[in-house]
Amino acid sequence: MKLGTASTFACVGGLLLAGGAKAADVYSPVTPEIRQVVTEQGRTFSVAPYFWAAGISGDVGQFGLPPVEVDASFGNIFDHLDFGAMAIGEARYDRFSIFGDIMYTKISGSTGTPRGILASSVEVSTETFAGLIGAGYALLEDISGRLEVVGGARVWSVDTDISFSGGILNGISRSDGASWADAVAGLRGNYAITPEIYLTGWGLVGAGGADIDWDVAGAVGYRFNDKISAVAGYRALGVDYSNDDGFVFDVVQQGPILGMVVRF
C-alpha cells in the first residue's frame, strides 16, 4: 500500500546563547541564522528561524498489521500538510557549545490499495516530535570559520492512526505510538568563502532505541550587508525504529531549506 502525502516544516525560531565573540561568529555553524547579537560580555545571542519544505518516504506500521509504504512528495504538500514547526538554538563560549533542536510535524492522507482485498483504501495520520540536545568542541577555529565535533541525544515520540475502508479490514481503526532516545555524534561547521558568501552545515549519526538515526544538512548564505543575508540549502533526516509490538517507523524526511538572515 502506498500513501501519497506531503510534509513541510516551518521553523518558528531558535534561541542561541553565549559564546566567544570572534569574527567567525557572524556565520552560524548550526543553521542559517536569522539574528545574532553580541552582548557586552563578549557572548553571542542569536535566533535562527527558517523554512524547511520536506517530503517523507519510508514504511510506517503498527499492531502487527502490514506496514504502510509512505511516499510523500513536495508537489502535493499543500493538500496534505496539517502542521509543521522547528526550533533550533545554541549556547557558545570560546571553543565550547551547547545546542538544541526541536521539531514537531503532523501529516495525513489517504489512498486506495492495489487489489482492495484487505481494504479498498487506507487513511494515515502521523504526529512526530523529535528533540535533540548536544554539546560541541571546536577542533578548528579562525576568522574564516569553525569546525566542531559534537555529541548528544535525540528523543523521539511518534503517534500514528490508521483507518481501513472496504475489504476484509473495513471499519478497523488502530492507534499506536512509541517513544525512544538515540545517542548521536558527528561534525558541524561553517566557512566564509568571501566576506559575502559562506557555507554552513552539519552531519550527525547514531543509534539507541532506533537501529540508526542520522541528520545531514548544508546551506549557502549570501550577506547583502551587515544585517541582511539570504540562505538556501538542503536537509535530510532519517530514522529506522521498530519494536516487539509491531510498531515500525522507518522513514526519511528531506527537502530544501530557505531563510532570510537578519542581524541586529
Residue, then its C-alpha position, 0 to 999 in steps of 0.5 A: m500500500k502506498l500513501g501519497t502525502a506531503s510534509t513541510f516544516a516551518c521553523v518558528g525560531g531558535l534561541l542561541l546563547a553565549g559564546g566567544a565573540k570572534a569574527a567567525d561568529v557572524y556565520s552560524p555553524v548550526t543553521p542559517e541564522i536569522r539574528q545574532v547579537v553580541t552582548e557586552q560580555g563578549r557572548t553571542f545571542s542569536v535566533a535562527p528561524y527558517f523554512w524547511a519544505a520536506g517530503i517523507s518516504g519510508d514504511v510506517g506500521q503498527f499492531g502487527l498489521p502490514p506496514v504502510e509504504v509512505d511516499a510523500s512528495f513536495g508537489n502535493i504538500f499543500d493538500h496534505l500538510d496539517f502542521g509543521a514547526m522547528a526550533i533550533g538554538e545554541a549556547r557558545y563560549d570560546r571553543f565550547s557549545i551547547f545546542g538544541d533542536i526541536m521539531y514537531t510535524k503532523i501529516s495525513g492522507s489517504t489512498g486506495t490499495p492495489r487489489g482492495i482485498l484487505a481494504s479498498s483504501v487506507e487513511v494515515s495520520t502521523e504526529t512526530f516530535a523529535g528533540l535533540i540536545g548536544a554539546g560541541y568542541a571546536l577542533l578548528e577555529d579562525i576568522s574564516g570559520r569553525l569546525e566542531v565535533v559534537g555529541g548528544a541525544r535525540v528523543w523521539s515520540v511518534d503517534t500514528d492512526i490508521s483507518f481501513s475502508g472496504g475489504i476484509l479490514n473495513g471499519i478497523s481503526r488502530s492507534d499506536g505510538a512509541s517513544w525512544a532516545d538515540a545517542v548521536a555524534g558527528l561534525r558541524g561547521n561553517y566557512a566564509i568563502t568571501p566576506e559575502i558568501y559562506l557555507t554552513g552545515w552539519g552531519l550527525v549519526g547514531a543509534g539507541g532505541a532506533d537501529i540508526d538515526w542520522d541528520v545531514a544538512g548544508a546551506v549557502g548564505y549570501r550577506f547583502n550587508d551587515k544585517i541582511s543575508a539570504v540562505a538556501g540549502y538542503r536537509a535530510l533526516g532519517v530514522d529506522y525504529s521498530n519494536d516487539d509490538g509491531f510498531v515500525f517507523d522507518v522513514v526519511q524526511q528531506g527537502p530544501i531549506l530557505g531563510m532570510v538572515v537578519r542581524f541586529 
